[in-house]
């Protein structure tokens, strides 16, 4: 599990430098070992100490409450199959209202995006507190990066080479 988390962390730091975003994080003179360790630590901090299970659990709970909020039988009539079963269980009756389902999906997506933004902000603050600076990739750097498979050792080595170069950081910092 820890190895998987570390690999995800390294891939996430590498993902900060995709051609679409055209940015990455670097620290002049940082060793590859420190670069990988710092990225792993910041990913762990950003995810609340582990994988993003907390965000998944909270969104599924809100989705469940939205889906069960209208299963009391009111749409199916009082004589319909819906309602409260013995033992207090809610019995589902008929189809879900499409408007309710759409609203629940919109709310869940908004919560997921908010959690991702918060995670990214914590990760960026962690990197900055460790002396890393965000820098813009040149079109040439972005094009070369696009040829390297995500999560590969070559991609990490390339990002480290440009992210540890003091001249790149000085010239391309945001």
Secondary structure, DSSP 8 states (H G I E B T S, - for coil): -HHHHHHHHHHHHHHTT-TTT-EEEE-TT--HHHHHHHHHHHHHHHTTSSSTHHHHHHHHHHHHHHHHTT-SSTTT-TTSS-EE-TTS-EE--S---HHHHHHHHHHHHHHHHHHHHHHHHHHHHHHHHTT-EEEE--HHHHHHHHTS-TT-HHHHHHHHHHHT-HHHHHHHB-
